Amino acid sequence: MIIKNSLVTLNKNERVNLTIGAFDSFHTGHVKILSLLTRTSKKDQASTCIITFKNRPKNLLFRKKDGIILDNSDRIDLFKTNGIDYLYYLNFNRKFADIQAKKFIQMLFKIFNLNRIILGSEFKFGFQNRGNVHTIKKILRSANCRLQIVKEKKYGGKKISTTAIKSAIRSGDLIKAGKLLGRKHFFRGICIKGRGIGKTIDYPTVNIRPENREIILPPAGVYATLVKYTNKVYKSMTYIGWNYFTGKETIEANIFNFNKNIYNKKISVFLIKKLRKEFKFSTLDGLKKQLALDKKKALNSLKKERLEVDLGFKKVII
């Protein structure tokens, strides 16, 4: 996959099938579009191309930051996995936002030898979001380029969106978030030393400092999780919340059947299911008894879990 950081012209001898979008959470609706892009490109003998942004356009347009689901490095990895030939990975700035819709489409024809454009039905673009799929249809009437509109994907009768996924994660409904994403929500972090309290009650934990603090995490509580370290996946339970014994906010994972020293190492934590809310324990003995119950629930929840991303046309182990 070739990454371009500006709208530079592509070889006009190369036919291109193009899609444009935020692709910020890589949910099942996004995967539906990318799956169609790769299938039609193979059929058309055209290159696959995506125009997307390093930063969320909504952050600039509405001056609102509400966290992220995937960081940019993971988004790039998933694009590579999908077999994308060209990724136009742009900064969305005020200058870009002010481009009129018609002018933007004209720019695309100057940059690419467009064979097919594939877009979600809710796609909007151009100054003040005045452009939509109907705008493009009118422009393409006189062009030798096909337009394919992908209907929005729904879950429970409602549109799948990044906003809906963020809401599910923030409420602790990881089952719903996973259904919308088509994969497990995860974050990466560095293992750091804590006070070793868990070890004294036979539940050693690793304290985790998130690599990207913009990644949205669920509310305080204990979660059934899968931890990926190097190329192996381990069952675990993870606490997110306030440590009443140290007086600090913490993320701690108790990794089952694991005795490696991983301080200062990077791990990935996949959030599977919420087990319980945050409790305050007055004694370590009370905590130990509860952790035994938590572990039993976690193991039951993790019986059939695998780390797969369903990409519509193939499965990839993360």
C-alpha positions as CSV (number, residue, x, y, z in Angstrom):
1,M,0.0,0.0,0.0
2,I,1.3,3.4,-1.0
3,I,0.5,6.3,1.4
4,K,0.2,9.8,0.1
5,N,-0.1,12.8,2.4
6,S,-1.5,15.3,-0.2
7,L,-3.7,15.2,-3.2
8,V,-1.0,14.5,-5.7
9,T,-1.8,13.3,-9.2
10,L,-1.8,9.5,-9.8
11,N,-0.6,8.0,-13.1
12,K,-3.4,8.6,-15.5
13,N,-2.7,5.2,-17.2
14,E,-3.9,3.6,-14.0
15,R,-7.6,3.2,-13.6
16,V,-8.9,3.8,-10.1
17,N,-11.9,2.7,-8.0
18,L,-12.2,5.3,-5.2
19,T,-14.0,5.7,-1.9
20,I,-13.9,8.6,0.5
21,G,-14.8,8.8,4.1
22,A,-13.7,9.1,7.7
23,F,-13.2,5.4,8.4
24,D,-12.4,6.5,12.0
25,S,-13.7,3.4,13.8
26,F,-13.5,0.8,11.0
27,H,-17.0,-0.5,11.9
28,T,-19.1,-3.0,10.0
29,G,-20.5,-0.2,7.8
30,H,-17.0,0.9,6.8
31,V,-16.1,-2.7,6.1
32,K,-19.1,-3.1,3.8
33,I,-17.9,-0.2,1.7
34,L,-14.2,-1.5,1.6
35,S,-15.3,-5.0,0.7
36,L,-17.3,-3.7,-2.3
37,L,-14.3,-1.5,-3.3
38,T,-11.9,-4.5,-3.4
39,R,-14.4,-6.8,-5.1
40,T,-15.2,-4.3,-7.9
41,S,-11.6,-3.3,-8.4
42,K,-10.6,-6.9,-9.0
43,K,-13.5,-7.3,-11.4
44,D,-12.7,-3.9,-13.2
45,Q,-8.9,-4.5,-13.1
46,A,-8.6,-1.2,-11.4
47,S,-6.5,0.0,-8.4
48,T,-8.2,0.5,-5.0
49,C,-7.9,4.0,-3.6
50,I,-9.1,5.6,-0.4
51,I,-9.2,9.3,0.6
52,T,-9.5,9.7,4.3
53,F,-8.2,12.0,7.1
54,K,-5.6,11.8,9.9
55,N,-7.9,13.9,12.1
56,R,-11.7,13.8,12.4
57,P,-13.4,16.5,10.3
58,K,-16.0,16.9,13.0
59,N,-13.4,18.0,15.4
60,L,-12.6,21.0,13.2
61,L,-16.1,21.7,12.0
62,F,-17.8,21.5,15.3
63,R,-14.9,22.3,17.6
64,K,-15.6,19.1,19.5
65,K,-13.3,16.3,20.7
66,D,-14.9,13.2,21.9
67,G,-12.2,10.6,21.9
68,I,-11.3,8.0,19.4
69,I,-11.9,4.2,18.9
70,L,-8.8,3.5,16.8
71,D,-5.5,5.4,16.6
72,N,-4.0,6.2,13.3
73,S,-1.4,3.5,13.2
74,D,-4.1,0.8,13.7
75,R,-6.3,2.4,11.0
76,I,-3.4,2.2,8.6
77,D,-2.8,-1.5,9.5
78,L,-6.4,-2.3,8.8
79,F,-6.3,-0.5,5.4
80,K,-3.2,-2.6,4.5
81,T,-5.0,-5.7,5.6
82,N,-7.9,-4.9,3.2
83,G,-5.6,-4.8,0.2
84,I,-5.8,-1.1,-0.5
85,D,-3.4,0.0,-3.2
86,Y,-3.4,3.8,-2.5
87,L,-4.2,5.6,0.8
88,Y,-4.5,9.3,0.5
89,Y,-4.1,10.2,4.2
90,L,-4.8,13.9,4.5
91,N,-4.9,16.6,7.2
92,F,-8.4,18.0,7.3
93,N,-7.9,21.7,7.8
94,R,-10.0,24.9,7.2
95,K,-8.6,25.3,3.6
96,F,-9.9,21.8,2.8
97,A,-13.2,22.4,4.5
98,D,-13.8,25.5,2.4
99,I,-13.5,23.7,-1.0
100,Q,-16.9,23.9,-2.8
101,A,-18.5,20.5,-3.5
102,K,-18.4,20.8,-7.3
103,K,-14.8,22.0,-7.3
104,F,-13.7,19.0,-5.2
105,I,-15.2,16.5,-7.6
106,Q,-13.5,18.3,-10.5
107,M,-10.2,18.1,-8.6
108,L,-10.7,14.3,-8.2
109,F,-11.0,13.9,-12.0
110,K,-7.7,15.9,-12.5
111,I,-5.9,13.7,-9.9
112,F,-7.2,10.3,-10.9
113,N,-8.3,8.3,-13.9
114,L,-11.6,7.5,-12.2
115,N,-13.4,4.3,-13.2
116,R,-15.8,3.9,-10.2
117,I,-16.6,5.9,-7.1
118,I,-18.1,4.0,-4.2
119,L,-19.7,6.0,-1.3
120,G,-22.0,5.5,1.7
121,S,-25.5,6.8,1.2
122,E,-25.0,9.4,4.0
123,F,-21.8,10.8,2.5
124,K,-21.5,14.6,2.6
125,F,-18.6,16.8,1.5
126,G,-17.6,20.3,0.4
127,F,-18.1,23.7,2.0
128,Q,-20.6,23.4,4.9
129,N,-21.3,19.8,3.9
130,R,-23.5,21.0,1.0
131,G,-22.4,18.2,-1.3
132,N,-23.9,14.7,-1.2
133,V,-24.4,11.6,-3.4
134,H,-27.0,13.4,-5.4
135,T,-24.5,16.2,-6.2
136,I,-22.0,13.6,-7.4
137,K,-24.7,11.9,-9.5
138,K,-25.4,15.1,-11.4
139,I,-21.7,15.8,-12.1
140,L,-21.1,12.2,-13.3
141,R,-23.8,12.2,-15.9
142,S,-21.4,13.5,-18.4
143,A,-18.4,11.6,-17.1
144,N,-17.1,8.1,-18.0
145,C,-17.2,7.0,-14.3
146,R,-19.7,4.8,-12.4
147,L,-21.1,5.7,-9.0
148,Q,-22.1,3.1,-6.5
149,I,-24.0,4.0,-3.4
150,V,-23.8,1.6,-0.4
151,K,-26.9,1.6,1.9
152,E,-26.1,2.2,5.5
153,K,-25.8,-0.8,7.7
154,K,-28.1,-1.2,10.6
155,Y,-28.2,-3.0,13.9
156,G,-31.4,-3.3,15.9
157,G,-33.1,-1.1,13.4
158,K,-30.7,1.8,13.9
159,K,-27.8,3.1,11.8
160,I,-24.4,1.8,12.7
161,S,-22.1,4.8,13.4
162,T,-19.0,5.7,15.3
163,T,-21.1,7.9,17.6
164,A,-23.3,4.8,18.5
165,I,-20.2,2.7,19.1
166,K,-18.7,5.4,21.4
167,S,-22.0,5.6,23.4
168,A,-22.0,1.8,23.8
169,I,-18.4,1.7,25.0
170,R,-19.0,4.6,27.5
171,S,-22.0,2.8,28.9
172,G,-20.0,-0.4,29.3
173,D,-22.0,-2.3,26.7
174,L,-19.0,-4.0,25.1
175,I,-21.2,-6.8,23.6
176,K,-23.1,-4.2,21.5
177,A,-19.9,-2.3,20.7
178,G,-18.4,-5.5,19.4
179,K,-21.5,-6.2,17.2
180,L,-21.3,-2.7,15.7
181,L,-17.5,-2.9,15.2
182,G,-17.4,-6.4,14.0
183,R,-14.4,-6.9,16.3
184,K,-13.3,-6.4,19.9
185,H,-12.6,-2.9,21.1
186,F,-9.1,-2.7,22.3
187,F,-6.3,-0.4,23.5
188,R,-2.6,-0.7,23.7
189,G,-0.5,0.2,26.7
190,I,2.9,0.0,28.4
191,C,3.2,-2.3,31.5
192,I,4.4,-0.3,34.5
193,K,5.3,-1.3,38.1
194,G,2.6,-0.8,40.7
195,R,2.8,-1.5,44.5
196,G,2.5,-5.3,44.0
197,I,-0.7,-5.5,46.2
198,G,-2.3,-8.1,43.9
199,K,0.6,-10.4,44.3
200,T,0.2,-10.5,48.1
201,I,-3.3,-12.0,47.6
202,D,-2.4,-14.4,44.8
203,Y,-3.8,-12.2,42.0
204,P,-0.7,-10.5,40.5
205,T,-1.5,-7.7,38.1
206,V,0.3,-5.5,35.6
207,N,-0.5,-1.8,35.7
208,I,-1.1,-0.4,32.2
209,R,-0.4,3.1,31.0
210,P,-2.5,3.6,27.8
211,E,-0.3,4.4,24.8
212,N,-3.0,6.8,23.4
213,R,-5.1,8.5,26.0
214,E,-7.6,9.6,23.4
215,I,-8.8,6.0,23.0
216,I,-12.3,5.7,24.7
217,L,-12.4,3.3,27.6
218,P,-15.5,1.9,29.3
219,P,-16.6,3.1,32.8
220,A,-15.0,2.0,36.0
221,G,-15.4,-1.7,36.7
222,V,-14.0,-5.2,36.1
223,Y,-13.9,-6.6,32.6
224,A,-13.3,-10.0,31.0
225,T,-10.4,-9.3,28.6
226,L,-7.9,-10.9,26.3
227,V,-4.3,-9.7,26.4
228,K,-2.1,-9.9,23.4
229,Y,1.7,-10.0,24.2
230,T,4.1,-10.6,21.3
231,N,2.2,-13.1,19.2
232,K,0.3,-14.9,22.0
233,V,-3.2,-14.2,23.4
234,Y,-4.0,-14.8,27.1
235,K,-7.2,-14.8,29.0
236,S,-7.4,-12.2,31.7
237,M,-9.6,-9.8,33.7
238,T,-8.9,-6.1,33.9
239,Y,-9.9,-3.5,36.4
240,I,-10.4,0.1,35.3
241,G,-11.1,2.7,38.0
242,W,-10.0,4.0,41.3
243,N,-7.5,2.0,43.4
244,Y,-8.7,2.6,47.0
245,F,-5.6,1.1,48.5
246,T,-3.2,3.4,46.6
247,G,-5.5,6.4,46.1
248,K,-4.9,6.6,42.4
249,E,-6.8,5.9,39.1
250,T,-5.5,2.7,37.6
251,I,-5.8,0.1,34.9
252,E,-4.7,-3.3,36.1
253,A,-4.8,-6.7,34.3
254,N,-4.6,-10.1,36.0
255,I,-3.4,-12.3,33.2
256,F,-4.3,-16.0,33.8
257,N,-1.6,-18.7,33.7
258,F,1.1,-16.1,33.0
259,N,4.4,-15.5,34.8
260,K,6.5,-13.5,32.4
261,N,8.2,-10.2,33.4
262,I,6.7,-7.7,31.0
263,Y,7.4,-4.4,32.7
264,N,8.1,-1.7,30.2
265,K,6.7,-3.9,27.4
266,K,3.7,-3.2,25.2
267,I,0.5,-5.2,25.3
268,S,-2.9,-5.0,23.7
269,V,-6.0,-5.3,25.9
270,F,-9.2,-6.5,24.2
271,L,-12.3,-5.6,26.1
272,I,-14.8,-8.4,25.9
273,K,-17.5,-8.1,28.6
274,K,-18.2,-6.1,31.8
275,L,-18.3,-8.4,34.8
276,R,-19.2,-5.9,37.6
277,K,-19.2,-2.3,38.7
278,E,-16.4,-0.8,40.8
279,F,-16.6,-1.7,44.5
280,K,-14.7,-0.4,47.5
281,F,-13.2,-3.1,49.7
282,S,-12.2,-2.3,53.3
283,T,-9.9,-5.3,53.5
284,L,-7.6,-7.2,51.2
285,D,-9.3,-10.5,52.2
286,G,-12.6,-9.1,50.9
287,L,-11.0,-8.1,47.7
288,K,-9.4,-11.6,47.3
289,K,-12.8,-13.3,47.7
290,Q,-14.4,-11.1,45.1
291,L,-11.5,-11.6,42.6
292,A,-12.1,-15.4,42.8
293,L,-15.7,-14.8,41.7
294,D,-14.6,-12.3,39.1
295,K,-12.1,-14.8,37.6
296,K,-14.7,-17.6,37.4
297,K,-17.1,-15.2,35.5
298,A,-14.3,-14.0,33.3
299,L,-13.3,-17.6,32.3
300,N,-16.9,-18.4,31.5
301,S,-17.2,-15.3,29.4
302,L,-14.0,-16.0,27.5
303,K,-14.7,-19.7,26.6
304,K,-15.3,-19.1,22.9
305,E,-13.6,-15.8,22.3
306,R,-11.1,-15.3,19.4
307,L,-9.4,-12.1,18.2
308,E,-10.8,-11.8,14.7
309,V,-11.8,-8.9,12.5
310,D,-14.6,-9.9,10.2
311,L,-13.7,-7.9,7.0
312,G,-16.7,-9.2,5.1
313,F,-14.5,-11.1,2.6
314,K,-11.9,-12.5,4.9
315,K,-11.0,-12.9,8.5
316,V,-7.9,-11.5,10.1
317,I,-6.4,-12.4,13.4
318,I,-5.3,-9.2,15.1
